[in-house]
Amino acid sequence: MRAATLTLLLAPLLCSAAQADEAPPVRRGQIEVGRQDSRHSAGLPGGRATHLRGNWALGQDTVLNAELLSERKFDASGGVAAVGATRNLDQDWFASATLSRGWGGPNWARHRIDASVSRKWGASRQFVTTLGGYRANFDAGRSDRGLRVSANYYLNHFVVFEGGATFNTSHPGQVRSQMPYLAVTLGTPGLQFLSLRASRGSEAYQSVGTGAQLVDFDSQSLSLDWRYWLAPDWGMTVHAERYLNPSYSRTTVGGGLFLQL
Protein backbone atom coordinates (compact mmCIF):
# COMPACT_ATOMS: atom_id res chain seq x y z
CA MET A 1 0.00 0.00 0.00
CA ARG A 2 1.35 3.37 -0.96
CA ALA A 3 2.49 5.56 1.88
CA ALA A 4 0.61 8.62 0.72
CA THR A 5 -2.64 6.67 0.46
CA LEU A 6 -2.16 5.12 3.87
CA THR A 7 -1.48 8.52 5.42
CA LEU A 8 -4.73 9.88 3.98
CA LEU A 9 -6.72 6.84 5.10
CA LEU A 10 -5.31 7.00 8.63
CA ALA A 11 -5.11 10.78 8.95
CA PRO A 12 -7.46 10.94 11.98
CA LEU A 13 -5.14 8.59 13.86
CA LEU A 14 -1.92 10.39 12.92
CA CYS A 15 -3.01 13.96 13.66
CA SER A 16 -2.41 15.48 17.07
CA ALA A 17 -5.15 15.88 19.63
CA ALA A 18 -5.15 19.63 19.10
CA GLN A 19 -5.73 19.21 15.38
CA ALA A 20 -8.45 16.61 15.92
CA ASP A 21 -10.43 18.94 18.17
CA GLU A 22 -11.02 21.30 15.22
CA ALA A 23 -11.57 18.63 12.56
CA PRO A 24 -14.95 17.31 11.34
CA PRO A 25 -16.34 14.25 13.16
CA VAL A 26 -14.25 11.16 12.40
CA ARG A 27 -16.01 8.29 10.68
CA ARG A 28 -15.35 4.67 11.62
CA GLY A 29 -14.25 3.36 8.24
CA GLN A 30 -13.72 3.86 4.54
CA ILE A 31 -13.88 1.84 1.31
CA GLU A 32 -12.14 2.84 -1.92
CA VAL A 33 -12.12 1.30 -5.40
CA GLY A 34 -10.04 2.51 -8.32
CA ARG A 35 -8.27 1.74 -11.58
CA GLN A 36 -5.07 2.95 -13.24
CA ASP A 37 -3.83 2.50 -16.82
CA SER A 38 -0.21 2.82 -17.96
CA ARG A 39 1.61 3.36 -21.25
CA HIS A 40 5.28 2.48 -21.75
CA SER A 41 7.88 3.61 -24.25
CA ALA A 42 10.48 1.35 -25.94
CA GLY A 43 7.77 -0.84 -27.46
CA LEU A 44 6.78 -2.32 -24.10
CA PRO A 45 3.13 -3.33 -23.59
CA GLY A 46 0.77 -1.18 -21.53
CA GLY A 47 -0.48 -2.07 -18.09
CA ARG A 48 -3.43 -1.65 -15.78
CA ALA A 49 -4.14 -1.96 -12.07
CA THR A 50 -7.42 -2.27 -10.15
CA HIS A 51 -7.59 -1.94 -6.37
CA LEU A 52 -10.06 -2.31 -3.52
CA ARG A 53 -9.01 -0.76 -0.21
CA GLY A 54 -10.67 -0.39 3.16
CA ASN A 55 -10.02 0.60 6.74
CA TRP A 56 -12.00 0.35 9.97
CA ALA A 57 -11.38 1.92 13.38
CA LEU A 58 -11.62 -0.30 16.44
CA GLY A 59 -12.25 2.19 19.22
CA GLN A 60 -9.99 5.20 19.64
CA ASP A 61 -6.58 3.58 19.24
CA THR A 62 -6.61 0.91 16.52
CA VAL A 63 -7.27 1.03 12.78
CA LEU A 64 -7.43 -2.12 10.64
CA ASN A 65 -6.72 -1.83 6.91
CA ALA A 66 -6.85 -4.18 3.93
CA GLU A 67 -6.13 -4.01 0.20
CA LEU A 68 -6.73 -6.25 -2.81
CA LEU A 69 -4.75 -5.36 -5.95
CA SER A 70 -5.02 -6.89 -9.43
CA GLU A 71 -2.42 -5.87 -12.05
CA ARG A 72 -1.28 -6.57 -15.56
CA LYS A 73 2.14 -5.28 -16.60
CA PHE A 74 4.72 -6.37 -19.18
CA ASP A 75 2.23 -9.00 -20.44
CA ALA A 76 2.06 -10.71 -17.04
CA SER A 77 -0.92 -10.77 -14.67
CA GLY A 78 -0.64 -10.81 -10.90
CA GLY A 79 -1.80 -9.21 -7.72
CA VAL A 80 -1.43 -8.66 -3.99
CA ALA A 81 -3.66 -9.15 -0.94
CA ALA A 82 -2.63 -7.27 2.21
CA VAL A 83 -3.95 -6.82 5.75
CA GLY A 84 -2.54 -4.58 8.45
CA ALA A 85 -3.15 -2.50 11.54
CA THR A 86 -2.06 0.82 13.03
CA ARG A 87 -2.26 1.35 16.79
CA ASN A 88 -1.73 4.31 19.08
CA LEU A 89 0.64 3.23 21.87
CA ASP A 90 0.25 6.49 23.82
CA GLN A 91 -0.19 10.18 23.04
CA ASP A 92 3.25 10.34 21.36
CA TRP A 93 3.86 6.92 19.79
CA PHE A 94 2.04 4.73 17.28
CA ALA A 95 3.01 1.58 15.35
CA SER A 96 1.94 -0.16 12.13
CA ALA A 97 2.34 -3.63 10.63
CA THR A 98 1.21 -5.17 7.32
CA LEU A 99 1.28 -8.72 5.94
CA SER A 100 1.03 -9.24 2.17
CA ARG A 101 0.80 -12.19 -0.18
CA GLY A 102 1.25 -11.89 -3.94
CA TRP A 103 0.92 -14.04 -7.05
CA GLY A 104 1.62 -13.90 -10.76
CA GLY A 105 5.36 -13.59 -11.40
CA PRO A 106 8.67 -11.94 -10.49
CA ASN A 107 7.25 -8.42 -10.02
CA TRP A 108 4.96 -9.45 -7.15
CA ALA A 109 6.33 -10.56 -3.80
CA ARG A 110 5.07 -13.99 -2.76
CA HIS A 111 5.28 -13.01 0.90
CA ARG A 112 6.02 -9.65 2.49
CA ILE A 113 5.97 -8.16 5.97
CA ASP A 114 6.26 -4.45 6.83
CA ALA A 115 6.48 -2.88 10.29
CA SER A 116 7.12 0.64 11.54
CA VAL A 117 7.06 2.79 14.66
CA SER A 118 6.35 6.52 14.67
CA ARG A 119 6.70 9.35 17.16
CA LYS A 120 4.99 12.74 17.37
CA TRP A 121 7.10 15.69 18.48
CA GLY A 122 6.47 19.27 19.59
CA ALA A 123 3.96 20.95 21.85
CA SER A 124 1.14 20.39 19.34
CA ARG A 125 2.63 17.11 18.02
CA GLN A 126 2.77 18.43 14.49
CA PHE A 127 6.13 16.81 13.63
CA VAL A 128 6.05 13.02 13.08
CA THR A 129 9.04 10.76 12.45
CA THR A 130 8.82 7.13 11.32
CA LEU A 131 11.31 4.25 11.25
CA GLY A 132 10.30 1.04 9.52
CA GLY A 133 11.56 -2.13 7.94
CA TYR A 134 10.38 -4.84 5.56
CA ARG A 135 11.20 -8.28 4.17
CA ALA A 136 9.88 -9.66 0.86
CA ASN A 137 10.36 -13.02 -0.89
CA PHE A 138 9.91 -13.37 -4.67
CA ASP A 139 10.03 -16.18 -7.24
CA ALA A 140 13.30 -17.95 -8.12
CA GLY A 141 14.86 -17.36 -4.71
CA ARG A 142 15.01 -13.57 -4.95
CA SER A 143 14.39 -11.51 -1.81
CA ASP A 144 14.38 -7.90 -0.63
CA ARG A 145 14.94 -6.46 2.80
CA GLY A 146 15.14 -2.83 3.69
CA LEU A 147 14.78 0.16 5.96
CA ARG A 148 12.41 3.11 5.62
CA VAL A 149 12.74 6.50 7.31
CA SER A 150 10.41 9.48 6.95
CA ALA A 151 9.36 12.74 8.59
CA ASN A 152 6.05 14.61 8.32
CA TYR A 153 5.52 18.22 9.33
CA TYR A 154 1.97 19.56 9.75
CA LEU A 155 2.62 23.23 9.04
CA ASN A 156 -1.01 24.06 9.79
CA HIS A 157 -4.42 22.46 9.23
CA PHE A 158 -3.96 22.77 5.47
CA VAL A 159 -0.31 21.96 4.56
CA VAL A 160 1.72 18.80 5.29
CA PHE A 161 5.35 18.34 4.19
CA GLU A 162 6.95 14.89 4.00
CA GLY A 163 10.43 13.62 3.23
CA GLY A 164 11.96 10.19 3.47
CA ALA A 165 13.95 7.40 1.89
CA THR A 166 13.99 3.64 1.38
CA PHE A 167 17.27 1.72 1.68
CA ASN A 168 16.99 -1.71 0.07
CA THR A 169 19.21 -4.79 -0.29
CA SER A 170 18.23 -7.43 -2.86
CA HIS A 171 19.44 -11.01 -3.23
CA PRO A 172 21.00 -12.72 -5.08
CA GLY A 173 24.05 -10.54 -5.43
CA GLN A 174 23.40 -8.25 -2.46
CA VAL A 175 22.39 -5.41 -4.81
CA ARG A 176 21.85 -2.20 -2.84
CA SER A 177 19.47 0.57 -3.85
CA GLN A 178 18.13 3.80 -2.35
CA MET A 179 15.02 5.83 -3.14
CA PRO A 180 14.65 9.23 -1.42
CA TYR A 181 11.48 11.27 -1.93
CA LEU A 182 9.80 14.57 -1.09
CA ALA A 183 6.05 15.22 -0.90
CA VAL A 184 3.59 17.96 -0.01
CA THR A 185 -0.14 17.61 0.69
CA LEU A 186 -2.59 20.51 0.66
CA GLY A 187 -6.18 20.29 1.78
CA THR A 188 -8.82 19.86 4.44
CA PRO A 189 -10.58 16.61 5.47
CA GLY A 190 -14.11 16.57 4.12
CA LEU A 191 -13.28 18.97 1.28
CA GLN A 192 -10.24 17.90 -0.75
CA PHE A 193 -6.58 16.84 -0.67
CA LEU A 194 -3.97 17.52 -3.36
CA SER A 195 -0.65 15.66 -3.03
CA LEU A 196 2.53 16.04 -5.10
CA ARG A 197 5.36 13.51 -4.69
CA ALA A 198 8.80 13.35 -6.33
CA SER A 199 11.42 10.61 -6.00
CA ARG A 200 14.82 9.97 -7.55
CA GLY A 201 17.17 7.12 -6.73
CA SER A 202 18.11 3.58 -7.71
CA GLU A 203 16.39 0.20 -8.06
CA ALA A 204 17.81 -3.31 -7.77
CA TYR A 205 15.68 -5.60 -9.97
CA GLN A 206 12.70 -5.21 -12.31
CA SER A 207 11.27 -7.78 -14.70
CA VAL A 208 10.09 -6.25 -18.00
CA GLY A 209 8.94 -9.43 -19.74
CA THR A 210 9.73 -13.10 -20.15
CA GLY A 211 13.46 -13.55 -19.65
CA ALA A 212 14.12 -9.78 -19.60
CA GLN A 213 15.27 -8.08 -16.41
CA LEU A 214 16.73 -4.71 -15.42
CA VAL A 215 19.38 -4.81 -12.68
CA ASP A 216 20.93 -2.03 -10.57
CA PHE A 217 19.59 1.03 -12.41
CA ASP A 218 18.55 4.62 -11.65
CA SER A 219 14.97 5.88 -11.85
CA GLN A 220 12.81 8.87 -11.00
CA SER A 221 9.10 9.58 -10.72
CA LEU A 222 6.69 12.46 -10.23
CA SER A 223 3.10 11.82 -9.14
CA LEU A 224 -0.03 13.83 -8.40
CA ASP A 225 -3.01 12.63 -6.33
CA TRP A 226 -6.29 14.49 -5.88
CA ARG A 227 -8.95 13.43 -3.40
CA TYR A 228 -12.24 15.35 -3.63
CA TRP A 229 -15.38 15.00 -1.51
CA LEU A 230 -18.54 15.16 -3.66
CA ALA A 231 -20.71 14.78 -0.53
CA PRO A 232 -20.04 14.55 3.23
CA ASP A 233 -19.46 10.79 3.07
CA TRP A 234 -18.16 10.00 -0.43
CA GLY A 235 -16.00 11.37 -3.22
CA MET A 236 -13.56 10.67 -6.02
CA THR A 237 -9.81 10.22 -6.51
CA VAL A 238 -7.53 11.11 -9.43
CA HIS A 239 -3.96 9.85 -9.92
CA ALA A 240 -1.29 10.77 -12.48
CA GLU A 241 2.36 9.66 -12.56
CA ARG A 242 5.40 9.96 -14.82
CA TYR A 243 8.21 7.41 -14.33
CA LEU A 244 11.62 7.34 -16.06
CA ASN A 245 14.60 4.97 -16.12
CA PRO A 246 17.41 4.52 -18.69
CA SER A 247 15.46 1.77 -20.52
CA TYR A 248 11.92 3.14 -20.78
CA SER A 249 9.40 5.71 -19.54
CA ARG A 250 5.89 5.16 -18.17
CA THR A 251 2.84 7.42 -17.97
CA THR A 252 0.04 6.37 -15.61
CA VAL A 253 -3.41 7.90 -15.13
CA GLY A 254 -6.31 6.66 -13.06
CA GLY A 255 -9.16 7.40 -10.72
CA GLY A 256 -11.61 5.95 -8.29
CA LEU A 257 -14.37 6.45 -5.74
CA PHE A 258 -14.38 6.30 -1.95
CA LEU A 259 -17.13 5.94 0.64
CA GLN A 260 -16.78 6.83 4.31
CA LEU A 261 -18.77 4.73 6.78
Buried (B, 14 or more C-beta within 10 A) or exposed (E): BBBBBBBBBBBBBBBBEEBBEEBEEBBEBBBBBBBBBBEBEEEBBBBBBBBBBBBBBEEEEBBBBBBBBBBBBBEBBBBBBBBBBBBBEEEEEBBBBBBBBBEBBBBBBBEBBBBBBBBBEEEEBBBBBBEBBBBBBBBEEBBBBBBBBBBBBBEEBEEBBBBBBBBBBBBEEEBEBBBBBEBBBEBEBBEBBBBBBEBBBBBBBBBBEEEEEBEEBEBBBBBBBBBBBEEEEBBBBBBBBEBBBEBBBBBBBBEBEBBBE
